[in-house]
């Protein structure tokens, strides 16, 4: 299995946030959503989101121990 991750940033959500999302054969459902450390994802996909948040200077809420 191979994963390619791309970061497209849309500050206002007025462009990318308007894309109509459609699930492919590898996804049951697809939607825009807010994410944080509590999200359950496959493999190291959560790491990709954390790195994107860090690059954008966005808030990433770690799980409290």
N, C-alpha and C positions, 0 to 999 in steps of 0.2 A: 504494500500500500504506500502511496506517496501523496503528500499534501503540498499544495502550492498556496501560499497566503499572499494576498495583495491588500494594501491599505489605500483606500480612496477616501479622502476627508472632505466633507461637505459641512462647513461651519454652521449653516442655517438649516440644513435639511431640505432646502428648496430645490435641489437638483437630484443628487443621488437618492435622497430620501423619498423621492417621488417615483422611483423605478417600480414597475410592477414585477414582483417576485414570483417565480414559478419553480416548484420543486422538480428535480430531475429524478432519474431512476434510483439514485442513491440517497434520496431524502424523502421522508414522509410528509413533512410540512415545512414551510418556509415563511418567516415573518421578520419584520424589524422589531428589535427589542432592546431594552436597556440591559446591560450585562455587568456582573461583578464577580468576585471570587467565589460566590456561592453556586454559580452555574455549573452543572454537571456536564462535562464535555468529554469527547473521546480523545485518547492519547494525550499529546501535548498541545492541543488546540487552545486550552485556557492560557497557556504561556504566550501564544501568538497574540491573543487579545490584551494580555497584560503589557506586552512589549509595545503594542500599538498605542495603548493608553499612555504609557510612559513617554513615548516619542511625541505625542500630541500635548503633553502636559496636562492630561485629563486625570480626573480623580479615579483611583482604583482602590476600592474598599477591600482590604484583606479580611479574612475570616478571623474573628476574635477567638483566642484560645481559652 
